[in-house]
Amino acid sequence: MADLVGSRAESGFTELDPDRTPLPLPVGDVDLEKKAKELGIKYFLVSYSTLNSDSRVSVVPRRAIRDVQRRGCGVPAAMFFKADGADPEMNIVPDPNTLIQLPWKREYGWLSSNLYLNGKPFSQCPRRALIRQMQRARNMGFVMKSGIEPEFTLLNKDGSAVGDPLDAQQPMSLQEPLSIMRNSNIIMKIYDVMEELNWEPYEVDHEAACCQYEINYGFADALTTADRHAFMKFMIKEIAELEGFRITFMPVPLPNLLCSNGLHVNVSLWSTKDDKNLFTDASDPALGISQTAYHFLGGLMKHVKESCAFLCPTVNSYKRLNLGAWCPNTVSWGGNNRTVLLRVPANNRIEHRLADGSANPHLTQAVILAAGLDGIENKIDPGSRTDFEVPKHPERFQKVPESLIDALALLRGSQFLRSTFGDALVNGFNYVKEKEWRLYLSHLSQWERDYYMNC
């Protein structure tokens, strides 16, 4: 394993980006203090993306937001990144164009942010990693648009059991109407918030497992989708708590559930010139997709194993990947085939099925876009399409990593990820996740007690 201390260079503290505007920043197109007065916002939740999946926030009152908009607010980098207590504080600098007024607590506003250190962009910032890939795509004439399918589980207040005991009294709960109606106060409140935010929600599904739901909403450019994804996780959890429940996006939150929580990501590339979907091609006799789409698929296929740590970043992620007949644990692609990892459900998009709900929203979009662009640049052939059930012929496919530590080994050794995102971010992510792995190794589970007590 890599040294968990590391140098300042590895942490990204000596890396400066001369192409970015140093602090202090101009107020920009949106004066947040003025906007807050217009909307009745008293407090701002200034959020930032960590190398774990969750967002963290600083609460800033309206009277202080102008200075925070220019200079940011401080946070110790060592809490969520590869750093130590002797390093200076980071600055959380909000993007004023991301303001969301909370529909259920209108005195609060939410902001997505970028991270700075010593007045320069912080090289471990997940949101900036995505912004750079979006710029790379624009330089090639592309905008990646994406939509997500976030699965989550409704639990009781302390998270010790499912939130609807009656739902557990049936073998399979897919689209079960009574369960949906029993929990409609929570589920439809979430839907109504999405509607008020103009996210264009279009489907509410009870998934196959007990108390497992999915609410789908409209697609957008990848950065907007990632920012919404981060807010959405906070929003759903907050609404559940207000109703006396708990919601988790953990892949496998309880034993003996039929299915685990995934995060399918649907992506397509659009032209910067005329906003045309570049994945469709009616002349393709097989799937109706373009050579651009095939090459994008090729890049995803080539880099999926080394990308696995970003998309499945927890110990629990690999419980999901080792369970279930439809689990996307093989390097495979196909048409409208739910047993493959990369699915082409229609001629206008590719569905990446590997990620789960514990993945960082910004790194998820960034690594998918980076892999796809590499496929286009190098005209990578995705190989033969799979039109049969993958679990019936496992010997024909390579498998994705089976544990977090295996995935981290591929991440550390990936020249593609290092050249794409920089050593600082790759080393930082590995540092945070290796600490998590070591905590897991030191934990005594009930399974071990049950299995080995008679030694």
HUJOBEL-V17304 format. One record per residue. SS is DSSP state (h for helix, s for strand, l for the rest). Layout:
BEGIN
ss:SS
ss:SS
END
This chain:
BEGIN
ss:l
ss:l
ss:l
ss:l
ss:l
ss:l
ss:l
ss:h
ss:h
ss:h
ss:h
ss:l
ss:l
ss:l
ss:l
ss:l
ss:l
ss:l
ss:l
ss:l
ss:l
ss:l
ss:l
ss:l
ss:l
ss:l
ss:l
ss:l
ss:l
ss:l
ss:l
ss:h
ss:h
ss:h
ss:h
ss:h
ss:h
ss:h
ss:h
ss:l
ss:l
ss:l
ss:s
ss:s
ss:s
ss:s
ss:s
ss:s
ss:s
ss:l
ss:l
ss:l
ss:l
ss:l
ss:s
ss:s
ss:s
ss:s
ss:s
ss:s
ss:s
ss:h
ss:h
ss:h
ss:h
ss:h
ss:h
ss:h
ss:h
ss:h
ss:h
ss:l
ss:s
ss:s
ss:s
ss:s
ss:h
ss:h
ss:h
ss:l
ss:l
ss:l
ss:l
ss:l
ss:l
ss:l
ss:l
ss:l
ss:s
ss:s
ss:s
ss:s
ss:s
ss:s
ss:l
ss:h
ss:h
ss:h
ss:l
ss:s
ss:s
ss:l
ss:l
ss:l
ss:l
ss:l
ss:l
ss:s
ss:s
ss:s
ss:s
ss:l
ss:s
ss:s
ss:s
ss:s
ss:s
ss:l
ss:l
ss:s
ss:s
ss:l
ss:l
ss:l
ss:l
ss:h
ss:h
ss:h
ss:h
ss:h
ss:h
ss:h
ss:h
ss:h
ss:h
ss:h
ss:h
ss:h
ss:h
ss:l
ss:l
ss:s
ss:s
ss:s
ss:s
ss:s
ss:s
ss:s
ss:s
ss:s
ss:s
ss:s
ss:s
ss:s
ss:s
ss:l
ss:l
ss:l
ss:l
ss:l
ss:l
ss:s
ss:l
ss:l
ss:h
ss:h
ss:h
ss:h
ss:h
ss:l
ss:l
ss:l
ss:l
ss:l
ss:l
ss:l
ss:h
ss:h
ss:h
ss:h
ss:h
ss:h
ss:l
ss:h
ss:h
ss:h
ss:h
ss:h
ss:h
ss:h
ss:h
ss:h
ss:h
ss:h
ss:h
ss:h
ss:l
ss:l
ss:l
ss:l
ss:l
ss:l
ss:s
ss:s
ss:s
ss:s
ss:l
ss:l
ss:l
ss:l
ss:l
ss:s
ss:s
ss:s
ss:s
ss:s
ss:l
ss:l
ss:l
ss:s
ss:s
ss:h
ss:h
ss:h
ss:h
ss:h
ss:h
ss:h
ss:h
ss:h
ss:h
ss:h
ss:h
ss:h
ss:h
ss:h
ss:h
ss:h
ss:h
ss:h
ss:h
ss:h
ss:l
ss:l
ss:l
ss:s
ss:s
ss:s
ss:l
ss:l
ss:l
ss:l
ss:l
ss:l
ss:l
ss:l
ss:l
ss:l
ss:l
ss:l
ss:l
ss:s
ss:s
ss:s
ss:s
ss:s
ss:s
ss:s
ss:s
ss:s
ss:s
ss:l
ss:l
ss:l
ss:l
ss:l
ss:s
ss:l
ss:l
ss:s
ss:l
ss:l
ss:l
ss:l
ss:l
ss:l
ss:l
ss:l
ss:s
ss:l
ss:h
ss:h
ss:h
ss:h
ss:h
ss:h
ss:h
ss:h
ss:h
ss:h
ss:h
ss:h
ss:h
ss:h
ss:h
ss:h
ss:h
ss:h
ss:h
ss:h
ss:h
ss:l
ss:l
ss:l
ss:l
ss:l
ss:h
ss:h
ss:h
ss:h
ss:h
ss:l
ss:l
ss:l
ss:l
ss:l
ss:l
ss:l
ss:l
ss:s
ss:l
ss:l
ss:s
ss:s
ss:l
ss:l
ss:l
ss:l
ss:l
ss:l
ss:l
ss:s
ss:s
ss:s
ss:s
ss:s
ss:l
ss:l
ss:s
ss:s
ss:s
ss:s
ss:l
ss:l
ss:l
ss:s
ss:l
ss:l
ss:l
ss:l
ss:h
ss:h
ss:h
ss:h
ss:h
ss:h
ss:h
ss:h
ss:h
ss:h
ss:h
ss:h
ss:h
ss:h
ss:h
ss:h
ss:h
ss:l
ss:l
ss:l
ss:l
ss:l
ss:l
ss:l
ss:l
ss:l
ss:l
ss:l
ss:l
ss:h
ss:h
ss:h
ss:h
ss:h
ss:h
ss:h
ss:l
ss:l
ss:s
ss:l
ss:l
ss:l
ss:l
ss:h
ss:h
ss:h
ss:h
ss:h
ss:h
ss:h
ss:h
ss:h
ss:l
ss:l
ss:h
ss:h
ss:h
ss:h
ss:h
ss:h
ss:h
ss:l
ss:h
ss:h
ss:h
ss:h
ss:h
ss:h
ss:h
ss:h
ss:h
ss:h
ss:h
ss:h
ss:h
ss:h
ss:h
ss:h
ss:h
ss:h
ss:h
ss:l
ss:l
ss:l
ss:l
ss:h
ss:h
ss:h
ss:h
ss:h
ss:h
ss:h
ss:l
ss:l
ss:l
END
